[in-house]
Amino acid sequence: MKELNQADLIRVGHVDSFEIVGETLQGEGVARHNGMALFIPYTFIGDRVKAKIREVKKKYGRAELLEVIEPAQERIKAPCPVFGQCGGCQLQMMDYQRQLQLKEQSLKDTFQRLGSFYDLPIDPIVGATNPWNYRNKVQMHVTWQVGKPLQIGYYRRASRQLIEYDGCLLIPPVFSRLLKLFRTFLPAVDREKKLPIKHVLIKSVRSSSDDSAEQATSLMMILVLERWKKNYQDLCGELAQKLMKEEPSLQSFYINRNKNDKGPVLGEYFPFYLGEKMLLENIESSTEKALELQVGPASFLQVNPEQSDRLYQLVLEAAQLTGNEKVLDAYCGVGSISLYVAPHCRSVTGVEEVVQAVEDGKENALRNEVGHVEFLAGKVEELLPAFVEEGVTYDVCLLDPPRKGCSETVLAAVDAMNPQRIVYVSCDPASLVRDTIFLTQRGWSIKKVTPVDLFPQTGHLECVVLMSRDEK
């Protein structure tokens, strides 16, 4: 007789009540059913729920939340009307202090589970003063085709189905106003639906370092078209002028062409713009004068300006600069961190793969009159080993990699440079733990970990980690 495994004891379509006994950073509660872990979105420890099993794997299953029978003490009614449909937020059913608790505990659990790191010096999480309306960028999907009504919204969780909604509570009210104007003016201008619009993006910058003042905000709108024809120019120009007249904070309007449906939303070709070519973001500096960073349609900035300021402060504190250090800033982007720490060290070298970001960094250094910063274009995986070959060393290495973390090639090169300190800025706890394991095996120790909540209402978490050589 065949021995039953866990999957044989659980069936798709089965409806039952479940006690949530575990939770994940992505807002999924964990129940136990016949010994198998069952993940249920939008639940957390303390909930008792009714759910329908949707998927069964060998060692776990997934279920759809049908009803909260008994809520956890910290459960609240999500203020967003499309929460649970839209894939943007995962944690709105928790009050904000409970979200912070989840993120802090999840970080500790990840260090323990993946790296066997216990009793780490983990600071309390740095929460946001404003957990709503904080984003300086929004990306909306658009349906604009003959025979179909105009639709603007977000994709449903784990699908390409459009949830029509432009009142997101993570974006500032001025974004929602501009989107409503866009809904009004697009059909009036493009009556024959000639423009093959796929996406609309809005970016904002702080025109002053007072990030709470909406009147000190300048906007950029980018329409992503599947193709571009010269006769689209008049339509785009008329649309841009109407929007700019009704919303004076809109100072830059771009068209981007992207034929691909997969990969990045923005393509490389910007055939048209009206208004300002670049906007200037003011960042609260480590000195009396604010930093000014130019922002173009493809420029990357952290999406939460207020928390980004705190992140930069934490990086500077961790670096412990005295004015004499040579600093390496790997994955430097447009140079935000490089320019922030520059007044406190002898020199900074920023390395970045994206050529346009490097050009922006150089322009930002000139604009802010910072002469002892250089920006190099190239892959970090290639340039850092080349530095080692040439005998180049740095006193402090700043690492701010993408979600996948650093390759072993990069980490080995940083180790070979023998800096006094490594400051690692991470946006993914799992890759952070993997990379710290590599470094601790080579004589480094974790001195401090500071989690920062840059993305309230979501399962994303940023961390600043200070590492130094073990004392011999």
C-alpha positions in Angstrom: 0.0 0.0 0.0 1.3 3.4 -1.0 2.4 5.6 2.0 0.5 8.9 2.1 2.6 12.1 2.0 1.4 15.5 3.3 0.0 16.5 -0.1 -2.3 13.5 -0.2 -4.0 14.7 3.0 -4.9 18.2 1.6 -7.1 18.9 -1.3 -7.6 22.0 -3.6 -11.0 23.5 -3.0 -11.2 22.4 0.7 -12.7 25.1 2.9 -11.9 25.2 6.6 -11.1 27.4 9.6 -7.5 28.0 10.5 -5.5 29.4 13.3 -2.6 31.6 12.1 0.5 30.6 14.0 3.2 32.1 11.8 3.7 35.1 9.5 5.9 36.2 6.7 7.3 39.6 5.6 5.1 39.5 2.5 1.9 39.6 4.6 1.1 35.9 4.5 0.0 34.1 7.6 1.1 30.5 8.2 -1.4 27.9 9.4 -0.9 24.2 9.9 -3.2 21.6 8.3 -2.5 17.9 8.7 1.1 18.8 9.4 1.6 20.9 6.3 2.4 24.6 6.2 -0.4 26.6 4.6 0.2 30.2 3.5 -2.8 32.6 3.6 -2.4 36.2 2.3 -3.4 39.2 4.4 -3.4 37.3 7.7 -1.0 37.3 10.6 -0.4 35.7 14.0 -3.5 35.9 16.2 -6.1 35.7 13.4 -8.5 32.8 13.1 -9.8 32.7 9.5 -11.9 30.8 7.0 -9.9 30.0 3.9 -10.1 28.0 0.7 -7.2 25.9 -0.4 -6.0 27.0 -3.9 -2.7 25.3 -4.4 -0.9 22.2 -3.0 2.8 21.5 -3.3 4.8 18.6 -1.8 5.6 20.4 1.4 3.3 23.4 1.6 0.0 24.8 0.3 -1.6 28.2 -0.4 -5.1 29.3 0.4 -7.4 32.2 -0.3 -8.7 34.2 2.6 -12.5 34.1 2.7 -13.4 35.5 6.1 -11.7 36.7 9.3 -13.6 34.8 12.0 -11.6 36.2 15.0 -9.2 39.1 14.3 -5.8 39.6 15.9 -5.7 42.4 18.3 -3.6 44.6 16.0 -5.8 44.0 12.9 -7.4 47.1 11.4 -9.7 47.8 8.5 -7.5 48.6 5.5 -8.2 52.1 4.4 -7.6 51.4 0.7 -10.8 50.2 -1.1 -8.7 47.9 -3.4 -6.4 46.4 -0.8 -6.4 42.6 -1.3 -7.0 43.1 -5.0 -4.1 45.4 -6.0 -0.7 43.8 -5.7 1.0 47.0 -4.4 0.5 46.6 -0.6 0.7 43.6 1.6 0.4 44.9 5.2 -2.5 47.4 5.4 -4.5 45.0 7.6 -1.9 45.7 10.4 -1.6 48.9 12.4 1.7 50.6 11.7 3.4 49.6 14.9 2.6 46.0 14.3 4.1 46.3 10.8 7.3 47.6 12.3 7.3 44.7 14.8 6.8 42.2 11.9 9.7 43.6 9.9 12.1 43.8 12.8 11.3 40.2 13.9 11.5 38.9 10.3 15.0 40.4 10.0 16.1 38.6 13.2 14.5 35.4 12.1 16.2 35.5 8.6 19.6 36.1 10.2 19.0 33.1 12.5 17.4 30.8 10.0 19.8 31.3 7.1 23.0 32.3 8.8 22.8 31.0 12.4 23.5 34.5 13.6 22.2 34.9 17.1 22.5 37.8 19.5 23.3 40.2 16.7 23.5 44.0 17.6 20.2 44.8 15.8 18.9 48.3 16.5 15.2 49.0 16.8 13.7 49.6 13.3 13.6 53.2 12.1 9.9 53.7 11.4 8.4 56.4 9.1 6.9 59.5 10.5 4.5 59.5 7.6 3.5 55.9 6.6 1.0 57.2 4.0 1.4 59.4 0.8 5.2 59.0 0.9 6.1 57.9 -2.6 7.8 60.2 -5.0 7.1 57.9 -8.0 4.1 56.0 -9.2 3.8 53.7 -12.2 0.3 53.0 -13.6 -0.7 50.6 -16.3 -3.0 52.0 -19.0 -5.5 50.4 -21.5 -6.3 52.9 -24.3 -7.5 51.1 -27.4 -10.3 51.5 -29.9 -13.5 49.8 -28.7 -12.4 49.7 -25.1 -12.9 52.3 -22.3 -9.9 54.1 -20.8 -8.5 52.1 -17.9 -5.7 53.3 -15.5 -4.6 51.3 -12.5 -2.4 48.6 -11.0 -2.1 44.9 -11.7 -3.9 42.4 -9.4 -1.6 40.5 -7.1 0.3 37.8 -9.1 -1.5 38.5 -12.4 -1.7 40.9 -15.3 -5.3 41.8 -14.7 -5.8 45.5 -14.3 -7.4 46.9 -11.1 -8.7 50.4 -12.1 -7.9 52.9 -9.4 -5.9 56.1 -9.3 -6.4 57.1 -5.6 -3.5 55.1 -4.1 -2.9 56.1 -0.5 0.9 55.7 -0.9 1.2 58.6 -3.4 0.7 62.3 -2.5 -2.6 64.0 -3.4 -1.0 66.0 -6.2 -0.3 62.7 -8.0 -4.0 61.8 -7.8 -5.1 65.2 -9.0 -2.8 64.9 -12.0 -4.1 61.4 -12.9 -7.6 62.7 -12.8 -6.7 65.5 -15.2 -5.0 62.9 -17.4 -8.2 60.8 -17.4 -10.1 64.0 -18.5 -7.8 65.4 -21.1 -6.6 62.2 -22.9 -10.0 61.4 -24.5 -10.5 65.0 -25.4 -7.2 65.3 -27.1 -6.8 61.9 -28.7 -10.3 61.3 -29.8 -9.4 58.6 -32.3 -7.2 56.7 -29.8 -4.1 57.0 -31.9 -1.6 57.0 -29.1 -0.6 53.4 -28.2 -0.2 54.2 -24.4 0.9 51.3 -22.1 2.0 53.1 -18.9 2.0 56.4 -17.2 4.7 57.4 -14.7 4.8 60.4 -12.4 7.9 61.5 -10.5 8.2 64.2 -7.9 11.2 66.1 -6.5 11.5 68.4 -3.5 12.2 71.9 -4.7 13.3 72.7 -1.2 14.6 70.4 1.6 11.3 70.8 3.4 9.8 67.5 2.3 6.5 68.1 4.0 5.6 71.1 1.7 3.5 70.0 -1.2 3.8 73.5 -2.7 7.6 72.9 -2.9 7.1 69.8 -5.2 7.8 69.7 -8.9 6.4 66.9 -11.1 7.5 65.0 -14.2 5.1 62.8 -16.2 6.2 60.1 -18.6 3.9 58.3 -21.0 5.2 55.0 -22.3 4.1 54.2 -25.9 4.4 50.9 -27.7 5.6 52.8 -30.8 6.4 56.3 -31.9 5.4 58.2 -35.0 6.2 61.8 -35.8 2.5 62.7 -36.2 2.0 61.8 -32.5 4.0 64.9 -31.6 1.1 67.4 -31.9 -1.2 65.2 -29.8 1.4 64.8 -27.1 2.2 68.5 -27.1 -1.4 69.5 -26.8 -2.0 67.0 -24.0 1.1 68.2 -22.1 0.1 71.8 -22.4 -3.4 71.2 -21.0 -2.0 69.2 -18.1 0.7 71.8 -17.3 -1.9 74.7 -17.4 -4.2 72.9 -15.0 -1.5 71.6 -12.7 1.4 74.1 -12.4 3.6 71.7 -10.4 3.9 69.6 -13.6 7.1 71.0 -15.1 8.4 68.2 -17.3 6.5 65.9 -19.7 8.2 63.0 -21.6 7.3 60.4 -24.1 9.1 57.1 -23.9 9.0 54.3 -26.5 9.1 50.7 -25.3 8.1 47.8 -27.6 8.7 45.1 -25.0 6.0 43.9 -22.7 8.5 42.1 -20.5 11.3 43.6 -18.5 11.7 47.3 -17.5 8.7 49.6 -18.0 10.9 52.3 -19.6 12.7 51.7 -22.9 15.8 53.5 -23.9 14.3 56.0 -26.4 12.7 59.3 -25.4 11.5 60.9 -28.7 9.7 63.9 -27.2 9.6 66.1 -24.1 8.1 69.4 -23.2 9.1 71.7 -20.3 12.1 71.1 -18.1 14.6 68.5 -19.3 15.7 67.8 -15.8 14.2 68.5 -12.3 16.2 69.1 -9.2 15.8 67.1 -6.0 16.8 68.8 -2.8 18.2 66.4 -0.2 18.8 67.4 3.4 22.6 67.4 3.6 25.1 66.5 6.3 26.2 70.1 6.0 24.3 73.4 6.1 23.8 73.5 2.4 21.2 71.0 0.9 22.3 68.7 -1.9 20.8 69.2 -5.3 20.5 66.1 -7.5 19.3 66.3 -11.1 16.5 63.9 -11.9 15.7 62.8 -15.5 13.1 60.4 -16.7 15.4 57.4 -16.2 17.1 58.5 -13.0 16.8 56.3 -9.9 16.0 57.8 -6.5 14.7 56.1 -3.4 10.9 56.4 -3.4 10.6 57.6 0.1 12.4 60.9 0.4 11.9 61.4 4.2 13.2 57.9 5.0 16.0 58.2 2.5 17.4 61.2 4.4 17.5 59.0 7.5 19.1 56.2 5.6 21.9 58.5 4.4 22.5 59.7 7.9 22.8 56.2 9.1 25.3 55.3 6.4 27.4 58.4 7.4 27.3 57.4 11.1 28.3 53.8 10.3 31.2 54.9 8.1 32.8 56.8 11.0 34.6 59.2 8.8 37.3 61.5 10.2 38.2 63.4 7.0 41.2 61.3 6.0 39.6 58.3 4.4 39.4 57.1 0.8 35.9 55.8 0.3 34.6 53.4 -2.3 30.8 53.6 -3.2 29.9 50.5 -5.2 26.5 50.6 -7.0 26.5 54.4 -6.5 23.6 55.2 -8.9 23.4 59.0 -9.5 25.8 59.6 -6.5 23.4 60.4 -3.7 25.4 58.6 -1.0 28.8 59.5 -2.5 27.9 63.2 -2.4 26.4 62.9 1.0 29.5 61.5 2.6 32.0 63.5 0.5 32.4 66.5 3.0 33.6 64.1 5.6 36.4 62.2 3.8 39.4 62.7 1.7 38.0 61.2 -1.5 35.1 59.1 -2.9 35.1 56.8 -5.9 31.6 55.8 -7.1 31.2 52.8 -9.4 28.0 52.3 -11.4 27.0 50.1 -14.4 24.4 52.5 -15.8 26.2 55.0 -18.0 23.5 57.7 -17.7 23.5 57.4 -13.9 27.3 58.0 -14.0 26.8 61.1 -16.2 24.2 62.3 -13.8 26.6 61.7 -10.9 29.3 63.8 -12.5 26.8 66.6 -13.2 25.6 66.4 -9.6 29.2 66.7 -8.3 29.7 69.8 -10.5 26.4 71.3 -9.4 27.2 70.8 -5.7 30.8 71.9 -6.1 32.3 68.7 -4.8 35.7 68.2 -6.4 37.1 65.1 -4.6 34.5 62.7 -6.0 34.9 60.6 -9.2 32.4 58.4 -10.9 33.4 55.4 -13.0 31.1 53.6 -15.4 31.4 49.8 -15.4 30.2 46.7 -13.8 31.1 46.5 -10.1 32.0 42.8 -10.7 34.7 43.8 -13.2 36.0 47.1 -11.8 36.6 46.0 -8.2 38.8 43.0 -9.1 40.7 45.3 -11.5 41.3 47.7 -8.6 42.7 44.8 -6.6 45.1 43.8 -9.4 46.3 47.4 -9.6 46.9 47.5 -5.8 44.2 50.1 -5.2 42.9 50.2 -1.6 40.1 52.0 0.2 39.6 52.7 3.9 35.8 52.4 3.8 33.7 50.4 1.3 30.0 51.3 0.9 27.9 48.6 -0.8 24.4 49.3 -2.0 23.6 46.5 -4.4 20.3 45.6 -6.1 17.9 43.1 -4.5 20.0 40.1 -5.6 22.9 41.3 -3.5 26.7 41.1 -4.3 28.4 38.4 -6.2 31.2 36.5 -4.5 33.6 38.2 -7.0 32.6 41.6 -5.6 32.8 40.5 -1.9 36.2 38.8 -2.5 37.5 42.0 -4.1 36.3 44.1 -1.2 37.9 41.7 1.3 41.2 41.9 -0.7 41.2 45.7 -0.4 41.3 45.3 3.3 39.2 48.3 4.3 38.8 49.4 7.9 35.0 49.2 7.6 32.3 47.9 5.2 28.9 49.6 5.2 26.3 47.5 3.4 22.9 48.9 2.5 20.5 46.1 1.7 17.0 45.9 0.3 16.7 42.2 0.7 17.3 40.4 4.0 18.0 37.0 2.4 20.7 38.2 0.1 22.1 40.3 2.9 22.5 37.3 5.2 24.1 35.3 2.3 26.7 38.0 1.7 27.5 38.5 5.4 28.1 34.8 5.8 30.7 35.1 3.0 32.4 38.0 4.8 32.3 36.5 8.3 34.0 33.4 7.0 36.9 35.7 5.9 37.4 37.4 9.3 34.7 40.1 9.3 32.2 40.6 12.0 28.9 42.4 12.1 29.1 45.3 14.5 25.7 46.9 13.9 22.5 46.3 12.0 19.9 49.0 11.6 16.6 48.2 9.8 14.9 51.2 8.1 11.2 51.1 6.9 11.4 52.9 3.6 8.2 51.2 2.3 5.3 51.3 4.9 2.3 49.1 4.1 4.5 46.7 2.0 6.8 43.8 2.7 10.0 45.5 1.7 12.7 46.3 4.2 16.0 48.3 4.0 19.0 47.7 6.3 22.3 49.4 7.1 24.9 47.0 8.3 28.4 47.9 9.7 31.1 45.3 9.4 34.8 45.4 10.5 37.7 43.0 10.8 37.7 40.7 13.8 40.3 41.8 16.3 43.2 39.4 16.4 
